[in-house]
Amino acid sequence: MPVVRVDEISDERLTPFLRVADAELRRREGVFLAEGRLVVGRLLADAAYGVRAVLVTDAALHALRDEIAARPDVPVYVVPLAWMEPLTGFNLNRGCLAVAARPAAREWKSITGKRLLILEGIGNPDNVGGLFRTAHALGTDGLLLGPGTGDPFYRKALRVSCGATLAVPFASTDSVAAAVDYLRGNGFAVWALTPSPDAAPLEEACRAVPDRLALLVGAEGPGLSSEVLARASRQVRVPVRPDADSLNVTVAAGIVLAATAVRE
């Protein structure tokens, strides 16, 4: 499929890029949107994802020339930067957007390994994306997403993840409590991350890091539910100054994941 320069903003081939903000529409259509050169480049480089079309400016086309050349099956439409906001409703100053087929959902019991991260009720897309980015960087094998957790394929979450959503296996579960019970019954220790003063300080907990460990994190503010906290093997906290607020969930999770990473 050659690169196509589009002459009219009303060209029907640009229809997939309209109404970018309507995330629910995208879910019903079975697609997701990737924004930015880094994420789109990683999407194009992964043959497992069915990329349907890419929208670029001349500058983005130049930046992604190698990735685009490697995917001759993907239609690429080149438009002026001035069209980006009228088309999408956003000022996409990096001039790059892709539409891809949403992959089939995994069964949550298929997510395994030595290090897992479990999210409960984390709806903020910045935190969802940040947790995926952090988990990927620190060698986490997979993520389980509980009720109330935001869609990792939401455009902003995917952008914040720097494409880590495309690399780390994940699945959704209807019950975090049931997932914790299942994991503990299958050889995992499950640590619940909480700022509670009754929780074990991280340094103390890390004196004996389990071989298979799942880390539970909840939304800033409400934190983890009492039901889930009660089921964890251990409650763990990252000590902070007494006059400081609790850490952002992504920062706190990153500290614990780094401290407990599998050392090869």
Summary of the structure (lengths in Angstrom):
residues: 264
radius of gyration: 20.5
end to end distance: 43.5
largest distance: 64.2
contacts: 838
relative contact order: 0.14
helix: 38%
strand: 21%
